[in-house]
Amino acid sequence: MTLAEEDLSALVDEWLDWRQVADRLGVSAAKVRTMIRDHELAAAQPREGSGPLVPADLLGEDGLPLKGLAGLLTVLHDGGYDDREIIAWLHLDADLPGRPIDALRENRGAEVKRRAQAMAL
C-alpha cells in the first residue's frame, strides 16, 4: 500500500478544522490557510466528504506548530510528497523507534528530518 492509499482516519486520532486551529494559534482561518500553503502546517481530507483538516498532534503543548515541522514539510514537499502522503508517513511506524510524529513531539526532529531527506532523494 502506498502512502497516498493509507486510511488517514485510522492513523490520526484527532483532527481539527481550520477554525479550531486558528483558535489554538490565536490567528485567523485565513492565516491557517496561508500556513498550510507555505508548508508550516499540513492538511488533508481524512475521509470522503470531509473538508481538509489538520492533525491535532501537529500542534505542540504550547499551541504552536511543532518545532522543526515546517522544515520537515518543506523537505518532503520538495521530494514530491503531498500533504496526505506526509501525514500518513508521520503517523506510520517507520524505521524510527516509533512513529515520526512521536519523535517530533519528543524533540527528536533531527532524526526525523534525516529520514525525510533520504526519502525525498
Summary of the structure (lengths in Angstrom):
residues: 121
radius of gyration: 13.3
end to end distance: 20.1
largest distance: 37.8
contacts: 352
relative contact order: 0.17
helix: 53%
strand: 7%
